[in-house]
């Protein structure tokens, strides 16, 4: 039994496994005067911004970002609370990303 366990472990380690986490694609719409508060909420949630810009023909600012699913619980409520209801968020499951070493310290399977 020990030999089978060791063989299975070596086979898994040979393929260099990585820890991954699910990511949401997040589209945020907010007026320009609430932009700094919206960025504060986004930065507290470990999100990273992909694209930002004004919507043509309106006073809304649109931000596209990736947000980890693990920190997304309560995100929309916090966003509305911080911006006094001015900002809205649309979340869609997008992809899986490798977990970096600064998140899980001491993990032997971190991406460096």
LUMDRENMAR-528794 format. One record per residue: residue number from 1; residue in three letters; x, y negated, z of N, C-alpha, C, CB in turn. Coordinates in nm, 4 decimals, always signed. Each point is the difference from the previous one (the first is absolute). Glycine has a CB too. Layout:
<seza NUM,ala,<X,Y,Z>,<X,Y,Z>,<X,Y,Z>,<X,Y,Z>>;
...
//
This chain:
<seza 1,unk,<+0.0813,+0.1187,+0.0000>,<-0.0813,-0.1187,+0.0000>,<+0.0865,-0.1264,+0.0000>,<-0.1795,+0.1273,+0.1197>>;
<seza 2,unk,<+0.2874,-0.1244,-0.0433>,<+0.0892,-0.1151,+0.0060>,<+0.0661,-0.0252,-0.1352>,<+0.0402,+0.0461,+0.2429>>;
<seza 3,unk,<-0.0043,+0.0594,-0.3123>,<+0.0651,-0.0140,-0.1304>,<-0.0957,-0.0634,-0.1014>,<+0.1445,+0.2009,+0.0503>>;
<seza 4,unk,<-0.2720,-0.1634,-0.0473>,<-0.0992,-0.0569,-0.0913>,<-0.0205,-0.1482,+0.0319>,<-0.1142,+0.2255,-0.0221>>;
<seza 5,unk,<+0.1054,-0.2577,+0.1509>,<-0.0181,-0.1393,+0.0415>,<+0.1178,-0.0851,-0.0469>,<-0.1330,+0.0756,+0.2004>>;
<seza 6,unk,<+0.2545,-0.0264,-0.1806>,<+0.1192,-0.0741,-0.0414>,<+0.0066,-0.0145,-0.1525>,<+0.1199,+0.0847,+0.2042>>;
<seza 7,unk,<-0.1593,+0.0186,-0.2766>,<+0.0011,-0.0065,-0.1463>,<-0.1013,-0.1026,-0.0501>,<+0.0710,+0.2409,-0.0105>>;
<seza 8,unk,<-0.1894,-0.2444,+0.0694>,<-0.1022,-0.0978,-0.0393>,<+0.0463,-0.1418,+0.0319>,<-0.1800,+0.1712,+0.0394>>;
<seza 9,unk,<+0.2418,-0.1877,+0.0762>,<+0.0498,-0.1320,+0.0378>,<+0.1081,-0.0482,-0.0963>,<-0.0536,+0.0511,+0.2389>>;
<seza 10,unk,<+0.1466,+0.0367,-0.2742>,<+0.1066,-0.0365,-0.0925>,<-0.0552,-0.0326,-0.1394>,<+0.1577,+0.1459,+0.1302>>;
<seza 11,unk,<-0.2613,-0.0738,-0.1740>,<-0.0607,-0.0263,-0.1306>,<-0.0656,-0.1378,-0.0030>,<-0.0378,+0.2463,-0.0311>>;
<seza 12,unk,<-0.0283,-0.2834,+0.1399>,<-0.0638,-0.1316,+0.0072>,<+0.1060,-0.1100,+0.0046>,<-0.1984,+0.1008,+0.1190>>;
<seza 13,unk,<+0.3010,-0.0836,-0.0382>,<+0.1044,-0.1016,+0.0126>,<+0.0819,-0.0165,-0.1284>,<+0.0103,+0.0520,+0.2435>>;
<seza 14,unk,<-0.0030,+0.0526,-0.3239>,<+0.0745,-0.0064,-0.1248>,<-0.0652,-0.0980,-0.0992>,<+0.0752,+0.2379,+0.0370>>;
<seza 15,unk,<-0.2071,-0.2536,-0.0298>,<-0.0728,-0.0911,-0.0898>,<-0.0025,-0.1441,+0.0509>,<-0.1398,+0.1932,-0.0696>>;
<seza 16,unk,<+0.2054,-0.2210,+0.1818>,<+0.0093,-0.1348,+0.0579>,<-0.1376,-0.0643,+0.0198>,<+0.2233,-0.0249,-0.1093>>;
<seza 17,unk,<-0.2993,+0.0733,+0.2061>,<-0.1342,-0.0547,+0.0224>,<+0.0046,-0.1437,+0.0505>,<-0.0807,+0.2305,+0.0488>>;
<seza 18,unk,<-0.0247,-0.3061,-0.0749>,<-0.0118,-0.1390,+0.0436>,<-0.1364,-0.0208,+0.0634>,<+0.1574,-0.0772,-0.1818>>;
<seza 19,unk,<-0.1624,-0.0091,+0.2797>,<-0.1267,-0.0391,+0.0606>,<-0.0607,-0.1119,-0.0850>,<+0.0804,+0.0660,+0.2341>>;
<seza 20,unk,<-0.2097,-0.0557,-0.2598>,<-0.0681,-0.1022,-0.0784>,<-0.1238,-0.0466,+0.0748>,<+0.0863,+0.0999,-0.2151>>;
<seza 21,unk,<-0.1333,-0.2207,+0.1813>,<-0.1234,-0.0507,+0.0574>,<-0.0874,-0.0544,-0.1123>,<+0.1160,-0.0549,+0.2187>>;
<seza 22,unk,<-0.2452,+0.0638,-0.1993>,<-0.0953,-0.0487,-0.0989>,<-0.0014,-0.1523,+0.0002>,<-0.1399,+0.2079,+0.0277>>;
<seza 23,unk,<+0.1190,-0.2659,-0.1467>,<-0.0013,-0.1453,-0.0155>,<-0.1291,-0.0432,-0.0686>,<+0.2523,-0.0049,-0.0121>>;
<seza 24,unk,<-0.3074,-0.1056,+0.0599>,<-0.1130,-0.0646,-0.0657>,<+0.0521,-0.1085,-0.0932>,<-0.1509,+0.0492,+0.1973>>;
<seza 25,unk,<+0.0850,-0.0629,-0.3135>,<+0.0186,-0.1196,-0.0812>,<-0.1025,-0.0994,+0.0533>,<+0.0844,+0.1280,-0.2104>>;
<seza 26,unk,<-0.0401,-0.2453,+0.2441>,<-0.0839,-0.0980,+0.0677>,<-0.0082,-0.1266,-0.0844>,<+0.0632,+0.0948,+0.2257>>;
<seza 27,unk,<-0.1857,-0.1365,-0.2586>,<-0.0210,-0.1266,-0.0692>,<-0.0665,-0.0948,+0.0972>,<-0.0194,+0.1129,-0.2266>>;
<seza 28,unk,<+0.0861,-0.2219,+0.2564>,<-0.0489,-0.0984,+0.0966>,<-0.0364,-0.1286,-0.0730>,<+0.1425,+0.1010,+0.1833>>;
<seza 29,unk,<-0.2584,-0.1565,-0.1500>,<-0.0446,-0.1271,-0.0564>,<-0.0257,-0.0959,+0.1143>,<-0.1018,+0.1137,-0.2022>>;
<seza 30,unk,<+0.1610,-0.2329,+0.1921>,<-0.0155,-0.0988,+0.1062>,<+0.0165,-0.1407,-0.0569>,<+0.0856,+0.1658,+0.1701>>;
<seza 31,unk,<-0.1513,-0.2641,-0.1096>,<+0.0269,-0.1389,-0.0395>,<+0.1421,-0.0389,+0.0401>,<-0.2452,-0.0579,+0.0246>>;
<seza 32,unk,<+0.2983,-0.0430,-0.0883>,<+0.1386,-0.0410,+0.0221>,<+0.0226,-0.0434,+0.1449>,<+0.0149,-0.0705,-0.2402>>;
<seza 33,unk,<-0.1141,+0.0096,+0.3055>,<+0.0193,-0.0469,+0.1376>,<+0.0100,+0.1136,+0.1016>,<-0.1233,-0.2051,-0.0628>>;
<seza 34,unk,<+0.0815,+0.3263,+0.0270>,<+0.0109,+0.1161,+0.0903>,<+0.1149,+0.0921,-0.0381>,<-0.2450,-0.0131,+0.0381>>;
<seza 35,unk,<+0.3268,-0.0295,-0.1309>,<+0.1057,+0.0863,-0.0531>,<+0.1036,+0.0382,+0.1051>,<-0.0350,-0.1067,-0.2207>>;
<seza 36,unk,<+0.0790,+0.0134,+0.3029>,<+0.1031,+0.0315,+0.0996>,<-0.0512,+0.0984,+0.1043>,<+0.0994,-0.2262,-0.0356>>;
<seza 37,unk,<-0.2245,+0.2139,+0.0762>,<-0.0569,+0.0947,+0.0969>,<-0.0130,+0.1389,-0.0613>,<-0.1245,-0.1879,+0.1105>>;
<seza 38,unk,<+0.0886,+0.1940,-0.2380>,<-0.0107,+0.1285,-0.0683>,<+0.1368,+0.0671,-0.0096>,<-0.1973,-0.0855,-0.1306>>;
<seza 39,unk,<+0.3013,+0.0084,+0.0976>,<+0.1348,+0.0563,-0.0055>,<+0.0474,+0.0465,+0.1378>,<+0.0502,-0.1495,-0.1946>>;
<seza 40,unk,<-0.0924,+0.0845,+0.3007>,<+0.0344,+0.0440,+0.1348>,<-0.0561,+0.1372,+0.0313>,<+0.0062,-0.2367,+0.0703>>;
<seza 41,unk,<-0.1316,+0.2592,-0.1087>,<-0.0630,+0.1309,+0.0225>,<+0.0687,+0.1062,-0.0846>,<-0.2200,-0.1114,+0.0517>>;
<seza 42,unk,<+0.2488,+0.0803,-0.1765>,<+0.0640,+0.0950,-0.0912>,<+0.1384,+0.0388,+0.0509>,<-0.1281,-0.0982,-0.1923>>;
<seza 43,unk,<+0.2051,+0.0031,+0.2413>,<+0.1353,+0.0310,+0.0467>,<-0.0007,+0.0813,+0.1288>,<+0.0790,-0.2093,-0.1076>>;
<seza 44,unk,<-0.1773,+0.1895,+0.1941>,<-0.0095,+0.0803,+0.1233>,<-0.0333,+0.1454,-0.0294>,<-0.0724,-0.2040,+0.1229>>;
<seza 45,unk,<+0.0143,+0.2315,-0.2375>,<-0.0432,+0.1355,-0.0348>,<+0.0976,+0.0747,-0.0905>,<-0.2311,-0.0807,+0.0237>>;
<seza 46,unk,<+0.3550,+0.0357,-0.0359>,<+0.1037,+0.0658,-0.0817>,<-0.0368,+0.0090,-0.1479>,<+0.0632,+0.1305,+0.2009>>;
<seza 47,unk,<-0.1401,-0.2239,-0.2502>,<-0.0352,-0.0011,-0.1421>,<+0.1066,-0.0753,-0.0780>,<-0.2461,+0.0113,+0.0557>>;
<seza 48,unk,<+0.2601,+0.0211,-0.1837>,<+0.0880,-0.0807,-0.0823>,<-0.0758,-0.0475,-0.1228>,<+0.2017,+0.1266,+0.0824>>;
<seza 49,unk,<-0.1749,-0.2519,-0.1153>,<-0.0729,-0.0704,-0.1041>,<+0.0602,+0.0329,-0.1362>,<-0.0583,-0.1852,+0.1615>>;
<seza 50,unk,<-0.0288,+0.2188,-0.2559>,<+0.0421,+0.0291,-0.1364>,<-0.0138,-0.1212,-0.0909>,<-0.0668,+0.2366,+0.0351>>;
<seza 51,unk,<-0.0481,-0.3027,-0.0244>,<-0.0299,-0.1104,-0.0905>,<-0.0919,-0.0978,+0.0702>,<+0.0280,+0.1488,-0.2017>>;
<seza 52,unk,<-0.0142,-0.2738,+0.1688>,<-0.0859,-0.1022,+0.0573>,<-0.0226,-0.1097,-0.1031>,<+0.0840,+0.0518,+0.2330>>;
<seza 53,unk,<-0.2020,-0.1139,-0.2255>,<-0.0285,-0.1079,-0.0939>,<-0.1426,-0.0510,+0.0158>,<+0.1656,+0.0980,-0.1588>>;
<seza 54,unk,<-0.1900,-0.2116,+0.0972>,<-0.1323,-0.0621,+0.0039>,<-0.0910,+0.0673,-0.1025>,<+0.1006,-0.2202,+0.0754>>;
<seza 55,unk,<-0.2288,+0.2353,-0.0411>,<-0.0987,+0.0472,-0.0962>,<-0.0409,-0.1172,-0.0878>,<-0.0830,+0.1798,+0.1592>>;
<seza 56,unk,<+0.0818,-0.1584,-0.2866>,<-0.0369,-0.1079,-0.0916>,<-0.1462,-0.0357,+0.0173>,<+0.1743,+0.0755,-0.1629>>;
<seza 57,unk,<-0.2016,-0.2043,+0.1685>,<-0.1367,-0.0476,+0.0089>,<-0.0596,+0.0018,+0.1397>,<-0.0246,+0.0784,-0.2282>>;
<seza 58,unk,<+0.1063,-0.0497,+0.3294>,<-0.0496,-0.0003,+0.1380>,<+0.1089,-0.0517,+0.0933>,<-0.1545,+0.1939,-0.0503>>;
<seza 59,unk,<+0.1169,-0.2125,+0.1753>,<+0.0958,-0.0472,+0.1001>,<+0.0553,+0.1146,+0.0840>,<-0.1208,-0.2181,+0.0065>>;
<seza 60,unk,<+0.1059,+0.3413,-0.0544>,<+0.0465,+0.1166,+0.0748>,<+0.1401,+0.0408,-0.0419>,<-0.2358,+0.0758,+0.0231>>;
<seza 61,unk,<+0.3097,-0.0294,+0.0746>,<+0.1343,+0.0520,-0.0192>,<-0.0093,+0.1515,+0.0111>,<+0.1111,-0.2115,+0.0932>>;
<seza 62,unk,<-0.0545,+0.2850,-0.1877>,<-0.0049,+0.1461,+0.0003>,<+0.1377,+0.0559,+0.0283>,<-0.1909,-0.0021,-0.1622>>;
<seza 63,unk,<+0.1970,+0.0987,+0.2540>,<+0.1255,+0.0661,+0.0364>,<-0.0195,+0.1498,-0.0161>,<+0.0633,-0.1857,+0.1625>>;
<seza 64,unk,<+0.0302,+0.2520,-0.2321>,<+0.0014,+0.1450,-0.0117>,<+0.1136,+0.0520,+0.0866>,<-0.0974,-0.0061,-0.2358>>;
<seza 65,unk,<+0.0680,+0.1081,+0.3157>,<+0.1009,+0.0536,+0.0916>,<-0.0227,+0.1491,+0.0212>,<+0.0193,-0.2239,+0.1143>>;
<seza 66,unk,<+0.0819,+0.2912,-0.0607>,<-0.0123,+0.1381,+0.0464>,<-0.0039,-0.0022,+0.1516>,<+0.1218,+0.0916,-0.2039>>;
<seza 67,unk,<-0.2170,-0.0173,+0.2602>,<-0.0214,+0.0048,+0.1443>,<-0.0014,+0.1460,+0.0447>,<-0.1314,-0.2177,-0.0051>>;
<seza 68,unk,<+0.2150,+0.2560,+0.1035>,<-0.0040,+0.1379,+0.0490>,<-0.1360,+0.0322,+0.0628>,<+0.2487,-0.0086,+0.0398>>;
<seza 69,unk,<-0.3011,+0.1259,-0.0702>,<-0.1303,+0.0413,+0.0517>,<+0.0025,+0.0086,+0.1520>,<-0.0439,+0.1264,-0.2118>>;
<seza 70,unk,<+0.1557,-0.0856,+0.2684>,<+0.0086,+0.0187,+0.1448>,<-0.0192,-0.1283,+0.0788>,<+0.1513,+0.1882,-0.0435>>;
<seza 71,unk,<-0.1242,-0.3032,-0.0161>,<-0.0162,-0.1278,+0.0703>,<-0.1190,-0.0795,-0.0526>,<+0.2459,-0.0038,+0.0399>>;
<seza 72,unk,<-0.3277,+0.0655,-0.1237>,<-0.1103,-0.0727,-0.0624>,<-0.1269,-0.0028,+0.0834>,<+0.0966,+0.0627,-0.2160>>;
<seza 73,unk,<-0.1043,+0.0142,+0.3211>,<-0.1213,+0.0049,+0.0808>,<-0.0203,-0.1333,+0.0708>,<+0.0272,+0.2487,+0.0317>>;
<seza 74,unk,<-0.1395,-0.3131,-0.0596>,<-0.0289,-0.1303,+0.0572>,<+0.0592,-0.1156,-0.0790>,<-0.0091,+0.1106,+0.2185>>;
<seza 75,unk,<+0.0686,-0.0815,-0.3342>,<+0.0650,-0.1036,-0.0801>,<-0.1003,-0.1054,-0.0489>,<+0.1718,+0.1688,-0.0705>>;
<seza 76,unk,<-0.2822,-0.1238,+0.0141>,<-0.0987,-0.0950,-0.0543>,<-0.0604,-0.0856,+0.1110>,<-0.0515,+0.1610,-0.1860>>;
<seza 77,unk,<+0.0261,-0.1002,+0.3014>,<-0.0547,-0.0771,+0.1128>,<+0.0987,-0.1059,+0.0482>,<-0.1352,+0.1995,+0.0680>>;
<seza 78,unk,<+0.2625,-0.1608,-0.0553>,<+0.1018,-0.0959,+0.0432>,<+0.0176,-0.1117,-0.1027>,<+0.1163,+0.1830,+0.1263>>;
<seza 79,unk,<-0.1217,-0.1468,-0.2538>,<+0.0137,-0.0991,-0.1062>,<-0.1143,-0.1013,+0.0041>,<+0.1188,+0.1701,-0.1407>>;
<seza 80,unk,<-0.2413,-0.1213,+0.1557>,<-0.1149,-0.0912,+0.0086>,<+0.0060,-0.0856,+0.1247>,<-0.1365,+0.1638,-0.1269>>;
<seza 81,unk,<+0.1798,-0.1045,+0.2394>,<+0.0082,-0.0754,+0.1243>,<+0.1048,-0.1108,-0.0083>,<-0.0729,+0.2042,+0.1243>>;
<seza 82,unk,<+0.1904,-0.1728,-0.1780>,<+0.1085,-0.0978,-0.0088>,<-0.0315,-0.1134,-0.0976>,<+0.1600,+0.1825,+0.0556>>;
<seza 83,unk,<-0.2314,-0.1512,-0.1630>,<-0.0289,-0.1014,-0.1016>,<-0.1406,-0.0571,+0.0131>,<+0.1585,+0.1158,-0.1515>>;
<seza 84,unk,<-0.2265,-0.0878,+0.2609>,<-0.1370,-0.0462,+0.0245>,<-0.0954,+0.0418,-0.1117>,<+0.0933,-0.1936,+0.1270>>;
<seza 85,unk,<-0.0750,+0.3139,-0.1781>,<-0.0877,+0.0553,-0.1019>,<+0.0294,-0.0455,-0.1414>,<-0.1676,+0.0119,+0.1737>>;
<seza 86,unk,<+0.2725,-0.0892,-0.1944>,<+0.0293,-0.0530,-0.1331>,<+0.0664,+0.1021,-0.0919>,<+0.0219,-0.2232,+0.1040>>;
<seza 87,unk,<+0.0502,+0.3193,-0.0501>,<+0.0739,+0.0966,-0.0817>,<-0.0771,+0.1309,-0.0098>,<+0.2176,-0.1058,+0.0684>>;
<seza 88,unk,<-0.2003,+0.1750,-0.1798>,<-0.0600,+0.1314,-0.0184>,<+0.1064,+0.0955,-0.0521>,<-0.2277,-0.1022,-0.0452>>;
<seza 89,unk,<+0.2091,+0.2307,+0.0742>,<+0.0975,+0.1005,-0.0404>,<-0.0693,+0.1147,-0.0706>,<+0.1479,-0.0632,+0.1916>>;
<seza 90,unk,<-0.0852,+0.1136,-0.2944>,<-0.0453,+0.1178,-0.0724>,<+0.1130,+0.1017,+0.0082>,<-0.1515,-0.1352,-0.1582>>;
<seza 91,unk,<+0.1248,+0.2517,+0.2173>,<+0.1022,+0.1035,+0.0191>,<-0.0336,+0.1223,-0.0841>,<+0.0456,-0.0832,+0.2334>>;
<seza 92,unk,<+0.0542,+0.1381,-0.3000>,<-0.0160,+0.1226,-0.0781>,<+0.1235,+0.0867,+0.0195>,<-0.1460,-0.1184,-0.1706>>;
<seza 93,unk,<+0.1258,+0.2467,+0.1962>,<+0.1131,+0.0914,+0.0179>,<+0.0814,+0.0029,-0.1288>,<-0.1302,+0.1407,+0.1671>>;
<seza 94,unk,<+0.2604,-0.1625,-0.1539>,<+0.0816,-0.0182,-0.1187>,<+0.1050,+0.1088,-0.0188>,<-0.0382,-0.2417,+0.0245>>;
<seza 95,unk,<+0.1204,+0.2651,+0.0761>,<+0.1157,+0.0862,-0.0188>,<+0.0550,+0.0433,+0.1344>,<+0.0532,-0.1145,-0.2160>>;
<seza 96,unk,<+0.0537,+0.1941,+0.2099>,<+0.0740,+0.0400,+0.1182>,<+0.1412,-0.0553,-0.0125>,<-0.1404,+0.2105,+0.0296>>;
<seza 97,unk,<+0.1908,-0.2677,+0.0788>,<+0.1347,-0.0573,+0.0022>,<+0.0834,+0.0718,+0.1050>,<-0.0881,-0.2245,-0.0763>>;
<seza 98,unk,<+0.2179,+0.2329,+0.0525>,<+0.0911,+0.0611,+0.0963>,<+0.0090,-0.0872,+0.1246>,<+0.1312,+0.1079,-0.1867>>;
<seza 99,unk,<-0.1244,-0.0443,+0.3024>,<+0.0134,-0.0713,+0.1267>,<+0.1470,-0.0333,+0.0189>,<-0.2021,+0.1178,+0.1013>>;
<seza 100,unk,<+0.2323,-0.2436,-0.0714>,<+0.1380,-0.0436,+0.0138>,<+0.0499,+0.0196,+0.1425>,<-0.0362,-0.1655,-0.1832>>;
<seza 101,unk,<+0.1682,+0.1693,+0.1995>,<+0.0627,+0.0306,+0.1282>,<-0.0291,-0.1032,+0.1082>,<+0.1767,+0.1152,-0.1264>>;
<seza 102,unk,<-0.2011,-0.2402,+0.0919>,<-0.0260,-0.0980,+0.1043>,<-0.1353,+0.0219,+0.0666>,<+0.1423,-0.1617,-0.1240>>;
<seza 103,unk,<-0.2308,+0.2375,+0.0624>,<-0.1299,+0.0302,+0.0593>,<+0.0120,+0.1175,+0.0965>,<-0.1158,-0.0868,-0.2059>>;
<seza 104,unk,<+0.1810,+0.1918,+0.1617>,<+0.0187,+0.1193,+0.0835>,<+0.1486,+0.0173,+0.0274>,<-0.2077,+0.1105,-0.0961>>;
<seza 105,unk,<+0.2543,-0.1629,+0.2056>,<+0.1435,+0.0087,+0.0290>,<+0.0370,+0.1419,+0.0424>,<+0.0026,-0.2428,+0.0679>>;
<seza 106,unk,<+0.1116,+0.2835,-0.1142>,<+0.0505,+0.1316,+0.0368>,<-0.0568,+0.1143,-0.0809>,<+0.0297,-0.0897,+0.2229>>;
<seza 107,unk,<-0.1080,+0.0642,-0.3253>,<-0.0584,+0.1069,-0.0794>,<+0.1008,+0.0474,-0.1049>,<-0.2317,-0.0946,+0.0377>>;
<seza 108,unk,<+0.2604,+0.2246,-0.0446>,<+0.1006,+0.0481,-0.0943>,<-0.0454,-0.0045,-0.1454>,<+0.0839,+0.1444,+0.1805>>;
<seza 109,unk,<-0.2144,-0.1648,-0.2083>,<-0.0508,+0.0020,-0.1362>,<-0.0327,-0.1392,-0.0522>,<-0.0895,+0.2260,+0.0446>>;
<seza 110,unk,<+0.1432,-0.3291,+0.0168>,<-0.0262,-0.1365,-0.0454>,<+0.0687,-0.0284,-0.1322>,<-0.0232,-0.0722,+0.2369>>;
<seza 111,unk,<-0.0405,-0.0133,-0.3172>,<+0.0603,-0.0465,-0.1237>,<+0.0953,-0.1126,+0.0345>,<-0.2030,+0.0662,-0.1373>>;
<seza 112,unk,<+0.3223,-0.0599,+0.0901>,<+0.0990,-0.1034,+0.0328>,<+0.0275,-0.0895,-0.1166>,<+0.1013,+0.1516,+0.1633>>;
//
